[in-house]
Amino acid sequence: MKPIAVIQHTEISAPGAIGPILAEHAREVRVFRVDRGEPVPKDVAPYGGLVSLGGSMNVHDPLPWIADELALIRNADRRGIPVAGHCLGSQLVALALGGRVCTHTHPEIGWSRLEPVASHLADAWWGPYALEAIETFQWHYDTFEPPSGSQLLASSPLCRNQAFIVAGRHLLIQSHLEATPEIIARMAVAGRRTEIPEAFEPTGYHQDLATRASRMHGVLSQLYARWLLSAP
């Protein structure tokens, strides 16, 4: 099986649980650190899938690697290789494939819950989590409108477009199901320079951070198991 390419945009938005989850499925991971000046690969053909991570930038910012990454996503789509996007990554995938990205009506920061939609497709992707509210960690100011023909998997109370499937194989996740306690802690430290600390308080659950992150990773493992069915 081919390795999975992962594009990391900032030091804080690391792959988190993605590496261990892919390892469970016997997939090697190649991380491209654009935040350290490493170029985006020119061709996705050597890889079985492409994962685009989060970041503090906007998809419309004049950064030289953004155009390269959009081109790589389109390259993957043409080759039938699945792409998964997390937060900023989901917005990049949406934009690359014909969707739209804009500033949301308000930031969504901290813990919230995803509500899976009722459909056969959503049931297949969420598996045992299809009938429950899924706690997730959010940090985004923008939102995306997915390309035409996309299928909604989940919404949240503050943001409808939380999870989508595009072309039957590309997975767009607006929130940070991949985040570990360490990543969340770094986000909180960085964000408290401008965000209110109360945004990180629990919103209904009272588990410790490790337990909450573990639950998210279980959900993400389910999604990736389904996503990898399209990966050569």
GROMACS elastic network, one bead per residue, 0.5 to 0.9 nm:
[ bonds ]
;  ai    aj funct       b0    kb
    1    26     6  0.81746   500
    1    27     6  0.70648   500
    1    28     6  0.86991   500
    1    47     6  0.88437   500
    1    48     6  0.72133   500
    1   231     6  0.84756   500
    1   232     6  0.62995   500
    2    27     6  0.72186   500
    2    28     6  0.75703   500
    2    46     6  0.68401   500
    2    47     6  0.52296   500
    2    49     6  0.80912   500
    2   231     6  0.81630   500
    2   232     6  0.64035   500
    3    27     6  0.55925   500
    3    29     6  0.54963   500
    3    30     6  0.68555   500
    3    46     6  0.76928   500
    3    47     6  0.52180   500
    3    48     6  0.57005   500
    3    49     6  0.73851   500
    4    22     6  0.82234   500
    4    27     6  0.67156   500
    4    28     6  0.62305   500
    4    30     6  0.61714   500
    4    31     6  0.84683   500
    4    46     6  0.89040   500
    4    47     6  0.54226   500
    4    48     6  0.54612   500
    4    50     6  0.58832   500
    4    51     6  0.74026   500
    4   231     6  0.87992   500
    5    28     6  0.87817   500
    5    29     6  0.60307   500
    5    31     6  0.60168   500
    5    32     6  0.73280   500
    5    41     6  0.89161   500
    5    44     6  0.79726   500
    5    46     6  0.89542   500
    5    47     6  0.61938   500
    5    48     6  0.78021   500
    5    49     6  0.62726   500
    5    51     6  0.61712   500
    5    52     6  0.85832   500
    6    15     6  0.77520   500
    6    29     6  0.69583   500
    6    30     6  0.60109   500
    6    32     6  0.60482   500
    6    33     6  0.86176   500
    6    49     6  0.85348   500
    6    50     6  0.59114   500
    6    52     6  0.59758   500
    6    53     6  0.73359   500
    7    15     6  0.87836   500
    7    30     6  0.85921   500
    7    31     6  0.59161   500
    7    33     6  0.64028   500
    7    34     6  0.71085   500
    7    40     6  0.74327   500
    7    50     6  0.78080   500
    7    51     6  0.62221   500
    7    53     6  0.60638   500
    7    69     6  0.84980   500
    7    89     6  0.86924   500
    8    11     6  0.77763   500
    8    13     6  0.69613   500
    8    14     6  0.63577   500
    8    15     6  0.72788   500
    8    31     6  0.67848   500
    8    32     6  0.60070   500
    8    33     6  0.50732   500
    8    34     6  0.61705   500
    8    35     6  0.68903   500
    8    51     6  0.87999   500
    8    52     6  0.68583   500
    8    53     6  0.55220   500
    8    54     6  0.73884   500
    8    55     6  0.80824   500
    9    12     6  0.86837   500
    9    13     6  0.69740   500
    9    14     6  0.81844   500
    9    32     6  0.85963   500
    9    33     6  0.65042   500
    9    34     6  0.54792   500
    9    35     6  0.50554   500
    9    36     6  0.85722   500
    9    52     6  0.83603   500
    9    53     6  0.67054   500
    9    54     6  0.66649   500
    9    55     6  0.55854   500
    9    56     6  0.84179   500
    9    57     6  0.86519   500
   10    13     6  0.54222   500
   10    14     6  0.71701   500
   10    33     6  0.79016   500
   10    34     6  0.76707   500
   10    35     6  0.51303   500
   10    36     6  0.83509   500
   10    53     6  0.87399   500
   10    54     6  0.76404   500
   10    55     6  0.56254   500
   10    56     6  0.74886   500
   11    14     6  0.62531   500
   11    33     6  0.86697   500
   11    35     6  0.68464   500
   11    36     6  0.86153   500
   11    55     6  0.87021   500
   12    54     6  0.88448   500
   12    55     6  0.78581   500
   12   183     6  0.63036   500
   12   184     6  0.87750   500
   12   186     6  0.65277   500
   12   187     6  0.68085   500
   12   190     6  0.89879   500
   13    16     6  0.80102   500
   13    53     6  0.66831   500
   13    54     6  0.54705   500
   13    55     6  0.58932   500
   13    56     6  0.85369   500
   13   179     6  0.80997   500
   13   183     6  0.70397   500
   13   187     6  0.84196   500
   14    53     6  0.73344   500
   14    54     6  0.80054   500
   14   178     6  0.87892   500
   14   179     6  0.80194   500
   14   183     6  0.73032   500
   15    18     6  0.54002   500
   15    19     6  0.64512   500
   15    31     6  0.84327   500
   15    53     6  0.69488   500
   15   178     6  0.68702   500
   15   179     6  0.77246   500
   16    19     6  0.67756   500
   16    20     6  0.82104   500
   16   178     6  0.54579   500
   16   179     6  0.53633   500
   16   180     6  0.55774   500
   16   182     6  0.87046   500
   16   183     6  0.72539   500
   17    20     6  0.56133   500
   17    21     6  0.61725   500
   17    22     6  0.86879   500
   17   177     6  0.83385   500
   17   178     6  0.50113   500
   17   179     6  0.65817   500
   17   180     6  0.65757   500
   17   217     6  0.63837   500
   17   220     6  0.84074   500
   17   221     6  0.87756   500
   18    21     6  0.51309   500
   18    22     6  0.60904   500
   18    23     6  0.84928   500
   18   178     6  0.60636   500
   18   179     6  0.88264   500
   18   217     6  0.83803   500
   18   220     6  0.81557   500
   18   221     6  0.82564   500
   18   224     6  0.87599   500
   19    22     6  0.52866   500
   19    23     6  0.61131   500
   19    24     6  0.87228   500
   19    27     6  0.87604   500
   19    28     6  0.82641   500
   19    29     6  0.66874   500
   20    24     6  0.62685   500
   20    25     6  0.88939   500
   21    24     6  0.51901   500
   21    25     6  0.68806   500
   21    27     6  0.88294   500
   21   217     6  0.80924   500
   21   220     6  0.81093   500
   21   221     6  0.58589   500
   21   224     6  0.77384   500
   21   225     6  0.87619   500
   22    25     6  0.51493   500
   22    26     6  0.65103   500
   22    27     6  0.52230   500
   22    28     6  0.71274   500
   22    29     6  0.74803   500
   22   221     6  0.82987   500
   22   224     6  0.77947   500
   22   225     6  0.86618   500
   22   228     6  0.89451   500
   23    27     6  0.51702   500
   23    28     6  0.64378   500
   23    29     6  0.80014   500
   24    27     6  0.74415   500
   25    28     6  0.89681   500
   25   225     6  0.77159   500
   25   228     6  0.84989   500
   27    48     6  0.88899   500
   30    47     6  0.89742   500
   32    35     6  0.87634   500
   32    36     6  0.89060   500
   32    38     6  0.62831   500
   32    39     6  0.72740   500
   32    40     6  0.66819   500
   32    41     6  0.79868   500
   33    36     6  0.54057   500
   33    37     6  0.67274   500
   33    38     6  0.53000   500
   33    39     6  0.76731   500
   33    40     6  0.82871   500
   34    39     6  0.59452   500
   34    40     6  0.67925   500
   34    65     6  0.73623   500
   35    38     6  0.72531   500
   36    39     6  0.89978   500
   38    41     6  0.89711   500
   39    42     6  0.84932   500
   39    65     6  0.71823   500
   39    68     6  0.85231   500
   40    43     6  0.89294   500
   40    65     6  0.66822   500
   40    66     6  0.89282   500
   40    68     6  0.63408   500
   40    69     6  0.62373   500
   40    72     6  0.78846   500
   41    44     6  0.69982   500
   41    68     6  0.81318   500
   41    69     6  0.81763   500
   41    72     6  0.73461   500
   42    68     6  0.76085   500
   42    69     6  0.87570   500
   42    71     6  0.83633   500
   42    72     6  0.66262   500
   42    75     6  0.89622   500
   43    46     6  0.74122   500
   43    47     6  0.87934   500
   43    72     6  0.65445   500
   43    75     6  0.70779   500
   43    76     6  0.82224   500
   44    47     6  0.55783   500
   44    48     6  0.80697   500
   44    49     6  0.78967   500
   44    50     6  0.75655   500
   44    72     6  0.66048   500
   44    73     6  0.83101   500
   44    75     6  0.67319   500
   44    76     6  0.59414   500
   44    79     6  0.84379   500
   44    81     6  0.80488   500
   45    48     6  0.76247   500
   45    75     6  0.85105   500
   45    76     6  0.76302   500
   45    79     6  0.76106   500
   45    81     6  0.82187   500
   47    50     6  0.72553   500
   47    81     6  0.81227   500
   47   231     6  0.86201   500
   47   232     6  0.80208   500
   48    81     6  0.63397   500
   48    82     6  0.75489   500
   48   228     6  0.84503   500
   48   230     6  0.85210   500
   49    76     6  0.78703   500
   49    81     6  0.55879   500
   49    82     6  0.51270   500
   49    83     6  0.58390   500
   49    84     6  0.79321   500
   49   228     6  0.78108   500
   49   230     6  0.84515   500
   49   231     6  0.57250   500
   49   232     6  0.77658   500
   50    72     6  0.88483   500
   50    73     6  0.77338   500
   50    76     6  0.75430   500
   50    81     6  0.75539   500
   50    82     6  0.64746   500
   50    84     6  0.62980   500
   50    85     6  0.84568   500
   51    82     6  0.86376   500
   51    83     6  0.57097   500
   51    85     6  0.57848   500
   51    86     6  0.78745   500
   51    89     6  0.76981   500
   52    69     6  0.87087   500
   52    83     6  0.76258   500
   52    84     6  0.62525   500
   52    86     6  0.62589   500
   52    87     6  0.86814   500
   52    88     6  0.77724   500
   52    90     6  0.73011   500
   52    92     6  0.79020   500
   52    93     6  0.80231   500
   53    84     6  0.85007   500
   53    85     6  0.60982   500
   53    86     6  0.50160   500
   53    87     6  0.68644   500
   53    88     6  0.65285   500
   53    90     6  0.80188   500
   54    57     6  0.87423   500
   54    85     6  0.79286   500
   54    86     6  0.55456   500
   54    89     6  0.53895   500
   54    90     6  0.81308   500
   54   176     6  0.80630   500
   55    58     6  0.80921   500
   55    87     6  0.75883   500
   55    88     6  0.56745   500
   55    89     6  0.79157   500
   56    88     6  0.77152   500
   56   140     6  0.83257   500
   57    60     6  0.84436   500
   57    61     6  0.67970   500
   57    88     6  0.77339   500
   58    61     6  0.53170   500
   58    88     6  0.74099   500
   58    91     6  0.88636   500
   58   101     6  0.89992   500
   58   142     6  0.79276   500
   59    62     6  0.85437   500
   59    63     6  0.87962   500
   59    66     6  0.69915   500
   59    88     6  0.73251   500
   59    89     6  0.89382   500
   59    91     6  0.70377   500
   59    92     6  0.62019   500
   59    95     6  0.80851   500
   59   101     6  0.75547   500
   60    63     6  0.83300   500
   60    66     6  0.82198   500
   60   101     6  0.85014   500
   61    64     6  0.89937   500
   61    66     6  0.80100   500
   62    65     6  0.88747   500
   62    66     6  0.77763   500
   62    67     6  0.89880   500
   63    66     6  0.57509   500
   63    67     6  0.78918   500
   64    67     6  0.63195   500
   64    68     6  0.72315   500
   65    68     6  0.50217   500
   65    69     6  0.61106   500
   65    70     6  0.86248   500
   66    69     6  0.51217   500
   66    70     6  0.61674   500
   66    71     6  0.85766   500
   66    92     6  0.82566   500
   67    70     6  0.51293   500
   67    71     6  0.61921   500
   67    72     6  0.86534   500
   68    71     6  0.51217   500
   68    72     6  0.62345   500
   68    73     6  0.87786   500
   69    73     6  0.62098   500
   69    74     6  0.86276   500
   69    92     6  0.79913   500
   69    96     6  0.86391   500
   70    73     6  0.51690   500
   70    74     6  0.63546   500
   70    75     6  0.86028   500
   70    92     6  0.65827   500
   70    93     6  0.72283   500
   70    95     6  0.77162   500
   70    96     6  0.50949   500
   70    97     6  0.85028   500
   71    74     6  0.51272   500
   71    75     6  0.61025   500
   71    76     6  0.86932   500
   71    96     6  0.72919   500
   72    76     6  0.62099   500
   72    77     6  0.86288   500
   72    96     6  0.89475   500
   73    76     6  0.50741   500
   73    77     6  0.62516   500
   73    78     6  0.87249   500
   73    83     6  0.70696   500
   73    92     6  0.83233   500
   73    93     6  0.65507   500
   73    96     6  0.65106   500
   73    97     6  0.78976   500
   74    78     6  0.62019   500
   74    79     6  0.86330   500
   74    93     6  0.84678   500
   74    96     6  0.62388   500
   74    97     6  0.66382   500
   75    78     6  0.52338   500
   75    79     6  0.63305   500
   75    80     6  0.87206   500
   75    81     6  0.84876   500
   76    79     6  0.51332   500
   76    80     6  0.61206   500
   76    82     6  0.67912   500
   76    83     6  0.71095   500
   77    80     6  0.51355   500
   77    81     6  0.59188   500
   77    82     6  0.70143   500
   77    83     6  0.77158   500
   77    97     6  0.81353   500
   77   167     6  0.84473   500
   77   170     6  0.83394   500
   78    81     6  0.76762   500
   79    82     6  0.88872   500
   80   169     6  0.83190   500
   80   230     6  0.80796   500
   80   231     6  0.85500   500
   81   169     6  0.80715   500
   81   170     6  0.84421   500
   81   230     6  0.70736   500
   81   231     6  0.61526   500
   81   232     6  0.74977   500
   82   168     6  0.89714   500
   82   169     6  0.53888   500
   82   170     6  0.51315   500
   82   171     6  0.77853   500
   82   227     6  0.71727   500
   82   228     6  0.77847   500
   82   230     6  0.62132   500
   82   231     6  0.61136   500
   83    93     6  0.76525   500
   83   169     6  0.73380   500
   83   171     6  0.63319   500
   83   172     6  0.82692   500
   83   227     6  0.85109   500
   84    89     6  0.75980   500
   84    90     6  0.71912   500
   84    93     6  0.79014   500
   84   169     6  0.86848   500
   84   170     6  0.57051   500
   84   172     6  0.58491   500
   84   173     6  0.77026   500
   84   224     6  0.87088   500
   84   227     6  0.80070   500
   85    88     6  0.72845   500
   85    91     6  0.73960   500
   85    92     6  0.74750   500
   85    93     6  0.63547   500
   85    94     6  0.88269   500
   85   170     6  0.81091   500
   85   171     6  0.63039   500
   85   173     6  0.59608   500
   85   174     6  0.78300   500
   86    91     6  0.81063   500
   86   171     6  0.86601   500
   86   172     6  0.64902   500
   86   174     6  0.57338   500
   86   175     6  0.64783   500
   86   176     6  0.64456   500
   86   177     6  0.81615   500
   86   178     6  0.81539   500
   87    90     6  0.51874   500
   87    91     6  0.66139   500
   87    92     6  0.88384   500
   87   138     6  0.83027   500
   87   139     6  0.78325   500
   87   140     6  0.70104   500
   87   143     6  0.88381   500
   87   172     6  0.80561   500
   87   173     6  0.61299   500
   87   175     6  0.53743   500
   87   176     6  0.66001   500
   88    91     6  0.50996   500
   88    92     6  0.62606   500
   88    93     6  0.87333   500
   88   140     6  0.79916   500
   88   142     6  0.85071   500
   88   174     6  0.74528   500
   89    92     6  0.50136   500
   89    93     6  0.62236   500
   89    94     6  0.85798   500
   89   172     6  0.77637   500
   89   173     6  0.81799   500
   89   174     6  0.81599   500
   90    93     6  0.51508   500
   90    94     6  0.61587   500
   90    95     6  0.86336   500
   90   144     6  0.79001   500
   90   163     6  0.86488   500
   90   171     6  0.78190   500
   90   173     6  0.57302   500
   90   174     6  0.59669   500
   91    94     6  0.50310   500
   91    95     6  0.61018   500
   91    96     6  0.84883   500
   91    99     6  0.85053   500
   91   100     6  0.79926   500
   91   101     6  0.62187   500
   91   142     6  0.82985   500
   91   143     6  0.70946   500
   91   144     6  0.56477   500
   91   145     6  0.84621   500
   91   146     6  0.84473   500
   91   172     6  0.78526   500
   91   173     6  0.88848   500
   91   174     6  0.77203   500
   92    95     6  0.51585   500
   92    96     6  0.59853   500
   92    97     6  0.85954   500
   92   101     6  0.82750   500
   92   144     6  0.89558   500
   93    96     6  0.51329   500
   93    97     6  0.62159   500
   93    98     6  0.87466   500
   93    99     6  0.82789   500
   93   146     6  0.86567   500
   93   170     6  0.83100   500
   93   171     6  0.88452   500
   93   172     6  0.72938   500
   94    97     6  0.54488   500
   94    98     6  0.63979   500
   94   100     6  0.65580   500
   94   101     6  0.74830   500
   94   144     6  0.66473   500
   94   145     6  0.70339   500
   94   146     6  0.51812   500
   94   147     6  0.61769   500
   94   166     6  0.84614   500
   94   172     6  0.77402   500
   95    98     6  0.54424   500
   95   100     6  0.53876   500
   95   101     6  0.64666   500
   95   144     6  0.79127   500
   95   145     6  0.84376   500
   95   146     6  0.77588   500
   95   147     6  0.78465   500
   96    99     6  0.71599   500
   96   100     6  0.89473   500
   96   147     6  0.89993   500
   97   146     6  0.82093   500
   97   147     6  0.61414   500
   97   166     6  0.86134   500
   98   146     6  0.74665   500
   98   148     6  0.74878   500
   99   144     6  0.70948   500
   99   145     6  0.54161   500
   99   148     6  0.72894   500
  100   143     6  0.85341   500
  100   144     6  0.55678   500
  100   146     6  0.66161   500
  100   147     6  0.75880   500
  101   104     6  0.89688   500
  101   142     6  0.68989   500
  101   143     6  0.58014   500
  101   145     6  0.62266   500
  101   146     6  0.85244   500
  102   141     6  0.88555   500
  102   142     6  0.55327   500
  102   143     6  0.57134   500
  102   144     6  0.63538   500
  102   145     6  0.82766   500
  103   106     6  0.79940   500
  103   107     6  0.87412   500
  103   141     6  0.60876   500
  103   143     6  0.61230   500
  103   144     6  0.85946   500
  104   107     6  0.66728   500
  104   108     6  0.86518   500
  104   140     6  0.84397   500
  104   141     6  0.57751   500
  104   143     6  0.53054   500
  104   144     6  0.85132   500
  104   159     6  0.81964   500
  105   141     6  0.82470   500
  105   142     6  0.82978   500
  105   143     6  0.88725   500
  105   159     6  0.89738   500
  106   141     6  0.66132   500
  106   142     6  0.83613   500
  106   158     6  0.83757   500
  107   139     6  0.74503   500
  107   140     6  0.58460   500
  107   142     6  0.74416   500
  107   158     6  0.89619   500
  108   111     6  0.87430   500
  108   112     6  0.84359   500
  108   138     6  0.60277   500
  108   139     6  0.57480   500
  108   140     6  0.55808   500
  108   141     6  0.65265   500
  108   142     6  0.88723   500
  108   158     6  0.71287   500
  108   159     6  0.78541   500
  108   199     6  0.89010   500
  109   112     6  0.82908   500
  109   137     6  0.75808   500
  109   140     6  0.64632   500
  109   141     6  0.83457   500
  109   195     6  0.86750   500
  109   199     6  0.60500   500
  109   200     6  0.75106   500
  110   136     6  0.83784   500
  110   137     6  0.55716   500
  110   138     6  0.51658   500
  110   139     6  0.64380   500
  110   188     6  0.89518   500
  110   198     6  0.85898   500
  110   199     6  0.51039   500
  110   201     6  0.73182   500
  110   202     6  0.82717   500
  110   203     6  0.88636   500
  111   135     6  0.68582   500
  111   136     6  0.57679   500
  111   138     6  0.60790   500
  111   139     6  0.89505   500
  111   199     6  0.77108   500
  111   200     6  0.65971   500
  111   201     6  0.74887   500
  111   202     6  0.65218   500
  111   203     6  0.64719   500
  112   134     6  0.82486   500
  112   135     6  0.57569   500
  112   136     6  0.55917   500
  112   137     6  0.63708   500
  112   138     6  0.69261   500
  112   156     6  0.72224   500
  112   157     6  0.80803   500
  112   158     6  0.87650   500
  112   202     6  0.87459   500
  112   203     6  0.69375   500
  113   133     6  0.58388   500
  113   134     6  0.51143   500
  113   136     6  0.57445   500
  113   137     6  0.83649   500
  113   155     6  0.84037   500
  113   156     6  0.58939   500
  113   157     6  0.76027   500
  113   203     6  0.89418   500
  114   132     6  0.86804   500
  114   133     6  0.56406   500
  114   135     6  0.63189   500
  114   136     6  0.69019   500
  114   154     6  0.59459   500
  114   155     6  0.55218   500
  114   157     6  0.79208   500
  114   162     6  0.74108   500
  114   163     6  0.87005   500
  115   130     6  0.85758   500
  115   131     6  0.85138   500
  115   132     6  0.71655   500
  115   133     6  0.50727   500
  115   134     6  0.65841   500
  115   153     6  0.84795   500
  115   154     6  0.52315   500
  115   155     6  0.53114   500
  115   156     6  0.58592   500
  115   157     6  0.82319   500
  116   119     6  0.88045   500
  116   122     6  0.68714   500
  116   123     6  0.82698   500
  116   126     6  0.76914   500
  116   129     6  0.82097   500
  116   130     6  0.59007   500
  116   131     6  0.71020   500
  116   132     6  0.73613   500
  116   133     6  0.70626   500
  116   134     6  0.79739   500
  116   152     6  0.86805   500
  116   153     6  0.57276   500
  116   155     6  0.66381   500
  116   156     6  0.88083   500
  116   163     6  0.87086   500
  117   122     6  0.63332   500
  117   123     6  0.82843   500
  117   130     6  0.79231   500
  117   131     6  0.88116   500
  117   152     6  0.71671   500
  117   153     6  0.55986   500
  117   154     6  0.53048   500
  117   155     6  0.74702   500
  118   121     6  0.85228   500
  118   122     6  0.66444   500
  118   123     6  0.72585   500
  118   130     6  0.80179   500
  118   131     6  0.83839   500
  118   153     6  0.83706   500
  118   154     6  0.89875   500
  119   122     6  0.52067   500
  119   123     6  0.61546   500
  119   124     6  0.86428   500
  119   153     6  0.82472   500
  120   123     6  0.50951   500
  120   124     6  0.62571   500
  120   125     6  0.88457   500
  121   124     6  0.51486   500
  121   125     6  0.64419   500
  121   126     6  0.87177   500
  121   151     6  0.82008   500
  121   152     6  0.89470   500
  121   153     6  0.77509   500
  122   125     6  0.51773   500
  122   126     6  0.59476   500
  122   127     6  0.80578   500
  122   130     6  0.69591   500
  122   151     6  0.86102   500
  122   152     6  0.76800   500
  122   153     6  0.51242   500
  122   154     6  0.79310   500
  123   126     6  0.53103   500
  123   127     6  0.54881   500
  123   128     6  0.80755   500
  123   129     6  0.81703   500
  123   130     6  0.52959   500
  123   131     6  0.82215   500
  123   153     6  0.86278   500
  124   127     6  0.53974   500
  124   130     6  0.81884   500
  124   226     6  0.78906   500
  125   129     6  0.89465   500
  125   130     6  0.79885   500
  125   153     6  0.79877   500
  125   222     6  0.71930   500
  125   223     6  0.56802   500
  125   224     6  0.87417   500
  125   225     6  0.86463   500
  125   226     6  0.60718   500
  125   227     6  0.82075   500
  126   129     6  0.51825   500
  126   131     6  0.85870   500
  126   153     6  0.82449   500
  126   219     6  0.73613   500
  126   220     6  0.89542   500
  126   222     6  0.65040   500
  126   223     6  0.62847   500
  126   226     6  0.87590   500
  127   130     6  0.56014   500
  127   131     6  0.87491   500
  127   219     6  0.88974   500
  127   222     6  0.68606   500
  127   223     6  0.82616   500
  128   131     6  0.73248   500
  128   132     6  0.85600   500
  128   219     6  0.88262   500
  128   222     6  0.84170   500
  129   132     6  0.56408   500
  129   133     6  0.78889   500
  129   134     6  0.73793   500
  129   219     6  0.70235   500
  129   222     6  0.85705   500
  130   133     6  0.82459   500
  130   134     6  0.88948   500
  134   215     6  0.86257   500
  134   216     6  0.77754   500
  134   219     6  0.80413   500
  135   177     6  0.87961   500
  135   205     6  0.85947   500
  135   212     6  0.77274   500
  135   215     6  0.79671   500
  135   216     6  0.69659   500
  136   175     6  0.66312   500
  136   176     6  0.66371   500
  136   177     6  0.58615   500
  136   212     6  0.83058   500
  136   213     6  0.82724   500
  136   215     6  0.88305   500
  136   216     6  0.62937   500
  137   175     6  0.60290   500
  137   176     6  0.52969   500
  137   177     6  0.65320   500
  137   178     6  0.89493   500
  137   179     6  0.75304   500
  137   184     6  0.81148   500
  137   213     6  0.86293   500
  137   216     6  0.84775   500
  138   174     6  0.77541   500
  138   176     6  0.58656   500
  138   177     6  0.85729   500
  139   174     6  0.87954   500
  139   175     6  0.69829   500
  139   176     6  0.76432   500
  139   187     6  0.85719   500
  140   143     6  0.76344   500
  140   174     6  0.79545   500
  140   175     6  0.78997   500
  143   159     6  0.78220   500
  143   161     6  0.71756   500
  143   162     6  0.85494   500
  143   174     6  0.78038   500
  144   161     6  0.68056   500
  144   162     6  0.88110   500
  144   174     6  0.85504   500
  145   148     6  0.89261   500
  145   161     6  0.71295   500
  146   149     6  0.83325   500
  146   150     6  0.62485   500
  146   151     6  0.86378   500
  146   161     6  0.80696   500
  146   164     6  0.75477   500
  146   165     6  0.89379   500
  146   166     6  0.77409   500
  146   172     6  0.87796   500
  147   150     6  0.58745   500
  147   166     6  0.72557   500
  148   151     6  0.89543   500
  148   166     6  0.85692   500
  149   166     6  0.72111   500
  149   167     6  0.74157   500
  150   164     6  0.65413   500
  150   165     6  0.57453   500
  150   167     6  0.66597   500
  150   168     6  0.80263   500
  151   163     6  0.86736   500
  151   164     6  0.54695   500
  151   165     6  0.52053   500
  151   166     6  0.65512   500
  151   167     6  0.86283   500
  151   168     6  0.82791   500
  152   155     6  0.79718   500
  152   161     6  0.73947   500
  152   162     6  0.80587   500
  152   163     6  0.61364   500
  152   165     6  0.65376   500
  152   166     6  0.89658   500
  153   161     6  0.87134   500
  153   162     6  0.76412   500
  153   163     6  0.51024   500
  153   164     6  0.51386   500
  153   165     6  0.70476   500
  154   160     6  0.75808   500
  154   161     6  0.72134   500
  154   162     6  0.56341   500
  154   163     6  0.51103   500
  154   164     6  0.72316   500
  155   158     6  0.82482   500
  155   159     6  0.62790   500
  155   161     6  0.56526   500
  155   163     6  0.68286   500
  156   159     6  0.51907   500
  156   160     6  0.57591   500
  156   161     6  0.78207   500
  156   162     6  0.66123   500
  157   160     6  0.71657   500
  159   162     6  0.65499   500
  160   163     6  0.87122   500
  161   164     6  0.73777   500
  161   173     6  0.87618   500
  161   174     6  0.74710   500
  162   172     6  0.77689   500
  162   173     6  0.59018   500
  162   175     6  0.69384   500
  163   171     6  0.73749   500
  163   172     6  0.53551   500
  163   174     6  0.62360   500
  163   175     6  0.83438   500
  164   170     6  0.80867   500
  164   171     6  0.60743   500
  164   172     6  0.51148   500
  164   173     6  0.68697   500
  164   174     6  0.89767   500
  165   168     6  0.58845   500
  165   169     6  0.63454   500
  165   170     6  0.54788   500
  165   172     6  0.63308   500
  166   169     6  0.61167   500
  166   171     6  0.66450   500
  166   172     6  0.77090   500
  167   170     6  0.63778   500
  168   171     6  0.85705   500
  169   226     6  0.89018   500
  169   227     6  0.64285   500
  169   228     6  0.88181   500
  169   229     6  0.86257   500
  169   230     6  0.63747   500
  169   231     6  0.89229   500
  170   227     6  0.75054   500
  171   223     6  0.83740   500
  171   224     6  0.87721   500
  171   227     6  0.71028   500
  173   176     6  0.76207   500
  173   177     6  0.81367   500
  175   178     6  0.85659   500
  176   179     6  0.54463   500
  176   216     6  0.85461   500
  177   180     6  0.86042   500
  177   213     6  0.77972   500
  177   215     6  0.89382   500
  177   216     6  0.51589   500
  177   217     6  0.62758   500
  177   219     6  0.75607   500
  177   220     6  0.61027   500
  178   213     6  0.81497   500
  178   216     6  0.70876   500
  178   217     6  0.61985   500
  178   220     6  0.68658   500
  179   182     6  0.78874   500
  179   183     6  0.56863   500
  179   184     6  0.62816   500
  179   213     6  0.68662   500
  179   216     6  0.80997   500
  179   217     6  0.80868   500
  180   183     6  0.51747   500
  180   184     6  0.62455   500
  180   185     6  0.85591   500
  180   209     6  0.87055   500
  180   210     6  0.77056   500
  180   213     6  0.58452   500
  180   214     6  0.80762   500
  180   217     6  0.84979   500
  181   184     6  0.51175   500
  181   185     6  0.60534   500
  181   186     6  0.86367   500
  181   209     6  0.60619   500
  181   210     6  0.59729   500
  181   212     6  0.87239   500
  181   213     6  0.64228   500
  182   185     6  0.50836   500
  182   186     6  0.62464   500
  182   187     6  0.86502   500
  183   186     6  0.51242   500
  183   187     6  0.61901   500
  183   188     6  0.86269   500
  184   187     6  0.50326   500
  184   188     6  0.61672   500
  184   189     6  0.86924   500
  184   209     6  0.88760   500
  185   188     6  0.50654   500
  185   189     6  0.62478   500
  185   190     6  0.86513   500
  186   189     6  0.51339   500
  186   190     6  0.61380   500
  186   191     6  0.83365   500
  187   190     6  0.52030   500
  187   191     6  0.57516   500
  187   192     6  0.83618   500
  188   191     6  0.50452   500
  188   192     6  0.59012   500
  188   193     6  0.89414   500
  188   195     6  0.86080   500
  188   197     6  0.77148   500
  188   200     6  0.74287   500
  189   192     6  0.55680   500
  189   193     6  0.74798   500
  190   193     6  0.61049   500
  190   194     6  0.82566   500
  190   195     6  0.89369   500
  191   194     6  0.56905   500
  191   195     6  0.53840   500
  191   196     6  0.81440   500
  191   197     6  0.84194   500
  192   196     6  0.61228   500
  192   197     6  0.60614   500
  193   196     6  0.84206   500
  195   198     6  0.86109   500
  195   199     6  0.75679   500
  196   199     6  0.58971   500
  196   200     6  0.83030   500
  197   200     6  0.59244   500
  197   201     6  0.76063   500
  198   201     6  0.53502   500
  198   202     6  0.89208   500
  199   202     6  0.85194   500
  200   203     6  0.87566   500
  202   205     6  0.60226   500
  202   206     6  0.65340   500
  202   207     6  0.86703   500
  203   206     6  0.82890   500
  205   208     6  0.89989   500
  205   212     6  0.85433   500
  206   209     6  0.89761   500
  206   212     6  0.88383   500
  207   210     6  0.80404   500
  207   211     6  0.59564   500
  207   212     6  0.61774   500
  208   211     6  0.54647   500
  208   212     6  0.63970   500
  208   213     6  0.87710   500
  209   212     6  0.51266   500
  209   213     6  0.60695   500
  209   214     6  0.84724   500
  210   213     6  0.51701   500
  210   214     6  0.60613   500
  210   215     6  0.87008   500
  211   214     6  0.50512   500
  211   215     6  0.63394   500
  211   216     6  0.88142   500
  212   215     6  0.52137   500
  212   216     6  0.64892   500
  212   217     6  0.88243   500
  213   216     6  0.50748   500
  213   217     6  0.62493   500
  213   218     6  0.87327   500
  214   217     6  0.50556   500
  214   218     6  0.63203   500
  214   219     6  0.88440   500
  215   218     6  0.51580   500
  215   219     6  0.65636   500
  215   220     6  0.88170   500
  216   219     6  0.51778   500
  216   220     6  0.62515   500
  216   221     6  0.86246   500
  217   221     6  0.59695   500
  217   222     6  0.85799   500
  218   221     6  0.51169   500
  218   222     6  0.64674   500
  218   223     6  0.89089   500
  219   222     6  0.52097   500
  219   223     6  0.64823   500
  219   224     6  0.87877   500
  220   223     6  0.50142   500
  220   224     6  0.60656   500
  220   225     6  0.84700   500
  221   224     6  0.51387   500
  221   225     6  0.60542   500
  221   226     6  0.87314   500
  222   225     6  0.52247   500
  222   226     6  0.66237   500
  222   227     6  0.87744   500
  223   226     6  0.53424   500
  223   227     6  0.61581   500
  223   228     6  0.87126   500
  224   228     6  0.58862   500
  224   229     6  0.86214   500
  225   228     6  0.53912   500
  225   229     6  0.68676   500
  226   229     6  0.54930   500
  226   230     6  0.79622   500
  227   230     6  0.60968   500
  227   231     6  0.73154   500
  228   232     6  0.81645   500
  229   232     6  0.81493   500
